[in-house]
Amino acid sequence: MGSVLPYMEQQGSHTLHPPRVLIFPFPLQGHVNSMLKLAELLALQGLHVTFLNTQFIYNRLLLHTDIQARFAAYPGFLLKTISDGLPDDHPRSSDTLLDLFDSMNSISKSLLKQMLASDELGSESSPSVTCIIADGLFGKFTTDVADELGIPIIHFRTIGACSFWVYFSIPNIIEAGELPIRGKEDMDRLINSVPGMESFLRCRDLPNFCRLSDLTNQSLHHLVQETHHSKRAKALILNTFEDLEAPILSHIQTQFPKIYSIGPLHTHLKHKLATVASSSQSSNSFLEVDRSCIAWLNAQPAKSVIYVSFGSLAVIVKDQLMEFWHGLVNSNTRFLWVIRTDLVTKEGDSAQILAELLDETKERWFIVGWAPQEEVLAHPAVGGFLTHSGWNSTLESIVAGVPMICWPYFADQQVNSRFVSEVWKIGIDMKDVCDRQIVEKVVNDLMVERREEFERVAEEMSMLARKSVNEGGSSYCNLERLIEDIRLARSGRFGSSKLMRDHTP
Ligand code: UDP
């Protein structure tokens, strides 16, 4: 990649240092991935960026990516690390996320303050952080530190506008007496207290932690609190685009006047890199990418393969693995399945389980431990995606124009899958069911019976996604405004550009 010219700016008689933005993601794959893309977009525009990873995550990125070489091409780009306070052998898995929250709240907070106050996060040409973009998932402690030091802070939520709005509305749902859920027979009851979702949001579409009968549950409380802390930030960044989520964005804007919807970030970055003739095949993966599946895909007919992946955190039990396996095999559809070594819990090692399956119908499927997902979804042989409905995966599928079968696991995924099926109509939601006959049926529906219907809508949405990051598109313009505001932040004028697009209807 060619080097980007250093950015210096005259104001009055003196030269200002380039703005330095600190970007601090929550240490999970989807969060780091999208925030690294934002970091590169800002660096491409000449901003100096400090990207702060936990040491644990940074070590994994060093093992599996070219992160150091890639960002060395940007003047003023710094990769820094901070402790997450947990011992090295802590699993940092989906069922121990509260440990990570608690530890970062107590240990990382004081470290962050110290690093910012001592200019440890700056360079000679831009010594001080002039603006912080922090993951809204740990909005409280980062905003406390920013306020104490007088640095403007913007929150980045890596989930969609739809789930952000549901998280934000949980206190209203509780106050309206619509939670707790009263048993299995109550799951299809409509929820009326999330503005804009009254006609389709059911109890079963609420984030999984709303399924608990105890509404004082710590995970629930934590996510609601952190979401409300975003009101203290100067602005909110969302990885979405207006043509996808305009109605929900307009509801969010009643509470958060300044929103920059600048997604889909992976496409936005790809587009900007193409204009400087740079390669965009880099990976931000915490696991080793197995590219052998691309050669296998190259040998398959167009749109014949369903890609199956449950993201970086979801875990399943052996029975569920077997139901998916038999459903996929019985559907007679070719499939490419990502089976991480830690995908199957409790009943033993995935490799051993798979060894029992491997001699059936071998030519019709391919298994990898971790795939180059964006490339896979863009491959002409891929015609569908069986997904856990993580937000990055959802956006990547939308951009590729690939219809989805959704099997959400936790957090925002229950909401995303409802939007995919009921609002955007680009797929089928099979949440809460894991049965081989259902799997076989929905795979056939998506890939054969209703294929044209889904393809038409998915292609239209893909076109709108790509349009949003082209010159003059909504995400393109919102990114320009964000950059203008970051520059103004140096002189205490954050947000005084003529700015924001009004989402109110
Ligand atoms: N991913 C990947 N290879 C895989 C599976 C996933 O590169 O085999 C990437 C995927 O492209 C996405 C991220 O991992 O960017 C997963 O994020 P998402 O928000 O979809 O789900 P999470 O892992 O946070 O549950």
Residues whose N, C-alpha, C, O or C-beta is under 5 A from the ligand:
A	BS01	UDP	Q29 G30 N33 S309 F310 G311 S312 L313 V338 W370 A371 P372 Q373 E374 G390 W391 N392 S393
